[in-house]
Amino acid sequence: MSRVRRMMRGLAAEERGDVPGWVLITLMTAGLVIIIWALAGPALSSVFQQAIERVTSF
Protein backbone atom coordinates (compact mmCIF):
# COMPACT_ATOMS: atom_id res chain seq x y z
CA MET A 1 0.00 0.00 0.00
CA SER A 2 2.91 2.33 0.61
CA ARG A 3 3.97 2.16 -3.03
CA VAL A 4 0.50 3.17 -4.23
CA ARG A 5 0.43 6.13 -1.85
CA ARG A 6 3.80 7.32 -3.10
CA MET A 7 2.61 7.09 -6.70
CA MET A 8 -0.55 9.05 -5.90
CA ARG A 9 1.43 11.76 -4.12
CA GLY A 10 3.77 12.01 -7.10
CA LEU A 11 0.86 12.40 -9.49
CA ALA A 12 -0.77 15.03 -7.29
CA ALA A 13 2.48 17.02 -7.12
CA GLU A 14 2.75 16.99 -10.94
CA GLU A 15 -0.81 18.23 -11.40
CA ARG A 16 -0.46 21.20 -9.05
CA GLY A 17 2.44 22.69 -11.02
CA ASP A 18 0.34 23.45 -14.10
CA VAL A 19 -2.16 25.83 -12.49
CA PRO A 20 -0.41 29.05 -13.61
CA GLY A 21 -0.47 27.81 -17.20
CA TRP A 22 -4.22 27.30 -17.10
CA VAL A 23 -4.73 30.69 -15.49
CA LEU A 24 -2.70 32.33 -18.26
CA ILE A 25 -4.64 30.48 -20.97
CA THR A 26 -7.94 31.53 -19.39
CA LEU A 27 -6.92 35.17 -19.16
CA MET A 28 -5.61 35.24 -22.72
CA THR A 29 -8.81 33.63 -24.02
CA ALA A 30 -10.93 36.17 -22.16
CA GLY A 31 -8.80 38.98 -23.60
CA LEU A 32 -9.22 37.66 -27.14
CA VAL A 33 -12.98 37.36 -26.70
CA ILE A 34 -13.19 40.96 -25.48
CA ILE A 35 -11.09 42.25 -28.39
CA ILE A 36 -13.03 40.28 -31.01
CA TRP A 37 -16.34 41.33 -29.46
CA ALA A 38 -15.29 44.99 -29.51
CA LEU A 39 -14.28 44.80 -33.17
CA ALA A 40 -17.09 42.61 -34.53
CA GLY A 41 -19.91 43.55 -32.15
CA PRO A 42 -21.36 46.45 -34.14
CA ALA A 43 -21.25 44.49 -37.42
CA LEU A 44 -22.90 41.44 -35.84
CA SER A 45 -25.55 43.63 -34.24
CA SER A 46 -26.31 45.19 -37.62
CA VAL A 47 -26.62 41.78 -39.29
CA PHE A 48 -28.92 40.60 -36.50
CA GLN A 49 -31.12 43.70 -36.80
CA GLN A 50 -31.41 43.28 -40.57
CA ALA A 51 -32.39 39.63 -40.16
CA ILE A 52 -35.05 40.50 -37.59
CA GLU A 53 -36.43 43.26 -39.84
CA ARG A 54 -36.68 40.85 -42.78
CA VAL A 55 -38.54 38.28 -40.71
CA THR A 56 -40.96 40.75 -39.12
CA SER A 57 -41.67 42.77 -42.28
CA PHE A 58 -44.19 40.23 -43.62
N, C-alpha and C positions, 0 to 999 in steps of 0.2 A: 504494500500500500504506500510505502514511503516513496517509491519510484514514481508512482502515478501523481502523487502530490507535487513532487519536484517538477514533473513535466507540466502540470497545470499552472504552477507558479511561473514557470518560464514562459508559457504561452501568454499569461496575463501580463507579464512585464513587457513582452513584445507589443501587445495591443495598445498599451497606454502611451507608447512613444509616438504614435501617429496622430494624436489629437490635434496638435497645431497645424498639421497639414490639412486636415478636414476643415478646421476653422478658416484657414486661408482660402480654400476652395469655395466654401460657403460665402465668404465675404466677396470674393471676386465674382462669383455668379450673381450675387445680389447687385453688385455694381454694374455688371453688364446689362442686367435686366432694367435697371434704372436708366442707363444711358440709351438703350434701344427704345425703351418706352418714351423717353423724352424726344427722341428723334422721329419715331414713327407714330406716336400717339395722335397727333393732329390729322395725319393722312388716314390712319385707320378709322378715326372718328368720322371723317368725311365720307369714307366708303360705307361705313355703317349707316350713316344718316341717309345717303342716297339709296341704299338698299331698302331701308324702312319706308322712304317716300314712294319708291316704286311699288312696294307691296300694298301700301295703304291708299294709293291713288285710284284704285279701281272702284 
